[in-house]
Amino acid sequence: MSIGIGLIGLGRHGGRYAQHLLDGVTGCHLVAVSRRDRTAGQAFAQSAGVVFVPDWREMLERKDIDAIVVVTPPNVNHDICIAAAKAGKAILIEKPLAMTTEDARAMIDATQAAGVPLMTAQTLRFTPVLRRLRERLAVIGSLEYMWLSMRVEPAPHHWLEDPKQAGGGVLIEIGIHLFDLIRYLTGHEAVDVWAEIVRLHTSRVEDLALARFLLASGVRCYVEVSRVSAGRSCRIEAVGENGQYESRLTRIEGRKVAETESVADDPTIVSVLEAFARSVAAGEPVPVSGEDGLRAVVMAEAAYRSAADGRPVAVPAAA
Ligand SMILES: NC(=O)c1ccc[n+]([C@@H]2O[C@H](COP(=O)([O-])OP(=O)(O)OC[C@H]3O[C@@H](n4cnc5c(N)ncnc54)[C@H](OP(=O)(O)O)[C@@H]3O)[C@@H](O)[C@H]2O)c1
């Protein structure tokens, strides 16, 4: 069985989704695309042999579309999700699930009321090396603390600097990857956060953020994200009682590199789409739920509160 996909958003990241779907993803196929720029949307659809709809709502009426994939700026996610849920479509939404916990909760409630799956595309969970790190974490014994860092080049899009469209700066845009990864890798919830956000070169939202999360297990996780330097890097360092892991799966014992494991890379978007399609077709729970997306937004909101107040704040258990 192959589920029909309606893809909303055909920009930098949505374009990647479209290309992977056209190249072939097991369990799903691209039926229609939507974006605001009609000329570009029509040209793409024609060359790809799919349907273009200028208004995404038209997708919801189509019987050949089983699922909606949303790759738009975050301010659009809420309305699409509520409407798609009412139309009975399965929904996959790029991170951040929503700009606020209130929106995320409304989206989850709407999908639950309609009985449709909602998956959050926390794509880092599908990175092979990080999956392996999760499997291997126990090797270094009891976890003492973690350091998670992601740095990307300055924003190419205007909307990323508009809090009304992005929900904030790097903390929610990029930090959300790492907030979710903390939960994914450790299996524990954050109970407290102390954060600082800085505008080094931006005027409306932060381009550097630092946060210290305290987990229910007592473990501290230090997060650093920025959009100030050319090039990209992502480092996850886990410090355990018996040794350390670096995210390239280099294990350090004492002063020595005890082991370096090589894990082949796979495009995360393909893995996300395949996992989503598999769950929808089988009627099984999606691997990264709306609640997972919500938890990461809860962590981001608490970090913003802490940065505004200049002191540690509690991360609410329920939202
Ligand atoms: N998981 C990851 O690693 C990752 C990486 C990059 C981005 N993302 C996420 O993906 C999302 C999109 O990012 P991006 O970099 O692709 O942004 P982008 O290049 O600006 O693309 C946004 C797309 O959304 C469309 N759009 C905006 N408002 C719309 C509306 N009301 N109706 C229909 N389409 C609309 C735009 O259409 P027009 O251009 O025609 O206006 C554009 O095609 C963001 O949430 C971002 O956080 C995730």
The ligand as a Gaussian input file, in Angstrom:
#p B3LYP/6-31G(d) Opt

LIG

0 1
 N       14.329000      19.177000      10.337000
 C       15.231000      19.973000       9.813000
 O       16.424000      19.686000       9.840000
 C       14.792000      21.256000       9.151000
 C       15.662000      21.930000       8.276000
 C       15.195000      23.090000       7.666000
 C       13.912000      23.572000       7.926000
 N       13.117000      22.894000       8.785000
 C       11.755000      23.391000       9.079000
 O       10.970000      23.368000       7.894000
 C       10.086000      24.457000       7.860000
 C       10.278000      25.248000       6.551000
 O       11.602000      25.739000       6.505000
 P       12.271000      26.135000       5.108000
 O       13.694000      26.389000       5.400000
 O       11.904000      25.155000       4.049000
 O       11.549000      27.531000       4.811000
 P       11.347000      28.233000       3.383000
 O       12.465000      27.884000       2.480000
 O       11.055000      29.654000       3.655000
 O       10.048000      27.540000       2.806000
 C        8.789000      27.760000       3.367000
 C        7.737000      27.284000       2.373000
 O        6.464000      27.444000       2.977000
 C        5.592000      28.064000       2.011000
 N        4.534000      28.773000       2.709000
 C        4.646000      29.779000       3.597000
 N        3.426000      30.171000       3.994000
 C        2.542000      29.371000       3.351000
 C        1.133000      29.291000       3.334000
 N        0.384000      30.100000       4.065000
 N        0.542000      28.352000       2.517000
 C        1.301000      27.530000       1.768000
 N        2.649000      27.565000       1.744000
 C        3.247000      28.491000       2.520000
 C        6.499000      28.987000       1.224000
 O        5.890000      29.293000       0.007000
 P        6.404000      30.512000      -0.926000
 O        7.914000      30.403000      -0.977000
 O        5.766000      30.251000      -2.226000
 O        5.974000      31.759000      -0.231000
 C        7.724000      28.091000       1.071000
 O        7.550000      27.221000      -0.027000
 C       10.371000      25.284000       9.125000
 O        9.456000      24.937000      10.136000
 C       11.759000      24.847000       9.548000
 O       11.963000      24.925000      10.952000
 C       13.520000      21.745000       9.385000

